[in-house]
Amino acid sequence: MEQVPTLFLVTFTTLLAMINPLESIPVFLKLLEGQDEKAHRQVARRSCCYALLMMLFFTLFGTFVLKIFAVPLSMVRIVGGIILIRIGFEMFLPSSAEGMFSTPGGDSGQNGGDSAFVPLAIPIMFGPGALATVLGMSSMVKNPVANLGHMTAIVLAIVATMVVIYFSLIYAHAILGKIGAKGIDAATRLVGFFVSAMGMGLVFHGLVEVLQLYGLIGAQYNVSAASKGLLLLLHG
């Protein structure tokens, strides 16, 4: 049962690092520039609910959708890991969060209701990286019925992540005032390193599974202790 809290922690930290609320704060404030506190809370709540529903859908039914299109789970881990690596490197590079997620016409701040879904829910909260994360973690549950505790841990981690994102948006002004733009930039670069490392881990596990599938390595291939811990989360 110690695997359940470990899975919760891994999923929670990966998603939180992937969404990176510190990077979302400047975008959120820019989109709602001139709006009152009530509008800020409404948009924050709606955007988090949208992202939460999409994450839960792909967590519960993502592997079923993949089976329909005959996409192996090992390939999902590899592609998802590559996406995470790419996003992690982009977070390392100097960039403007406002420029990355600006909407056409530049009037999103005057229409907070529309910005709750795009670009806040998609792609800031639920982008390729978050999609790859939830698919990669849920795909490790070989038997969701038998491993109900593991699926529950993933779902709770997603909910906990969105709660943290929600409160970070509500108190965006205070957080930005405390940390400052340079602090957010430094935190974003640091998070980018860990996002790339997490992506590399997914690629590694996917490659190991592919090599085992084609008999190029034994099923009991001896990986490192850290990698083995993640692999054993849902295999035992």
QUIMO-V170970 format. One record per backbone hydrogen bond with DSSP energy under -0.5 kcal/mol. NH is the residue of the N-H (numbers start at 1). CO is the residue of the C=O. E is the energy in kcal/mol with one decimal. If there is no record, write none. Layout:
NH,CO,E  NH,CO,E
This chain:
4,1,-1.2  5,1,-0.7  6,2,-1.2  7,3,-2.5  8,4,-2.3  9,5,-2.5  10,6,-2.6  11,7,-2.5  12,8,-2.7  13,9,-2.6  14,10,-2.1  15,11,-2.6  16,12,-2.6  17,13,-2.3  18,14,-2.2  19,15,-3.0  20,16,-2.4  23,20,-1.2  24,20,-1.2  25,21,-1.5  26,22,-0.6  27,23,-0.6  28,24,-2.7  29,25,-2.6  30,26,-2.0  31,27,-2.5  32,28,-1.6  33,30,-1.2  35,32,-2.3  40,36,-1.8  41,37,-2.2  42,38,-2.2  43,39,-2.5  44,40,-2.3  45,41,-2.5  46,42,-2.6  47,43,-2.7  48,44,-2.0  49,45,-2.1  50,46,-2.5  51,47,-2.3  52,48,-2.5  53,49,-2.4  54,50,-2.0  55,51,-2.3  56,52,-2.6  57,53,-2.2  58,54,-2.1  59,55,-1.9  60,56,-2.5  61,57,-2.9  62,58,-1.0  65,61,-2.2  66,62,-2.2  67,63,-1.9  68,64,-1.7  69,65,-1.5  70,67,-1.0  71,66,-2.8  72,70,-0.6  76,72,-1.4  77,73,-2.1  78,74,-2.0  79,75,-2.9  80,76,-2.9  81,77,-2.4  82,78,-2.2  83,79,-2.3  84,80,-2.2  85,81,-2.5  86,82,-2.5  87,83,-2.6  88,84,-2.6  89,85,-2.2  90,86,-2.1  91,87,-2.1  92,88,-1.0  93,89,-1.2  97,95,-0.6  100,96,-2.2  101,97,-1.7  102,99,-0.5  106,103,-1.8  110,107,-1.3  111,108,-1.6  114,111,-0.8  115,111,-1.3  116,112,-0.7  116,113,-0.7  117,114,-1.0  118,114,-1.6  119,122,-0.5  120,115,-1.8  121,116,-1.0  122,117,-2.6  124,119,-2.2  125,120,-1.9  126,121,-2.9  127,125,-0.6  131,127,-2.5  132,128,-2.5  133,129,-2.0  134,130,-2.6  135,131,-2.3  136,132,-2.4  137,133,-2.6  138,134,-2.3  139,135,-2.1  140,136,-0.5  140,137,-0.9  141,138,-1.5  142,140,-1.1  142,234,-0.7  147,143,-2.7  148,145,-0.8  150,147,-0.5  151,147,-1.7  152,148,-2.5  153,149,-1.9  154,150,-1.9  155,151,-2.4  156,152,-2.8  157,153,-2.0  158,154,-2.1  159,155,-2.4  160,156,-2.7  161,157,-2.2  162,158,-2.2  163,159,-1.9  164,160,-2.0  165,161,-2.3  166,162,-2.4  167,163,-2.2  168,164,-2.1  169,165,-1.9  170,166,-2.2  171,167,-2.1  172,169,-1.4  175,171,-2.5  176,172,-2.8  177,173,-2.2  178,174,-2.0  179,175,-2.9  180,176,-1.8  183,179,-0.6  184,180,-2.0  185,181,-2.1  186,182,-2.4  187,183,-2.5  188,184,-2.4  189,185,-2.0  190,186,-2.0  191,187,-2.7  192,188,-2.1  193,189,-1.2  194,190,-1.3  195,191,-2.5  196,192,-2.1  197,193,-1.9  198,194,-2.6  199,195,-2.3  200,196,-2.2  201,197,-1.7  202,198,-1.9  203,199,-2.3  204,200,-2.3  205,201,-2.3  206,202,-2.4  207,203,-2.5  208,204,-2.4  209,205,-2.1  210,206,-2.1  211,207,-2.7  212,208,-2.1  213,209,-2.2  214,210,-1.8  215,212,-1.2  216,211,-2.4  217,211,-1.1  221,218,-1.3  223,221,-1.0  228,224,-3.0  229,225,-2.0  230,226,-1.4  231,227,-2.3  232,228,-2.5  233,230,-0.9  234,231,-0.6  236,232,-0.9
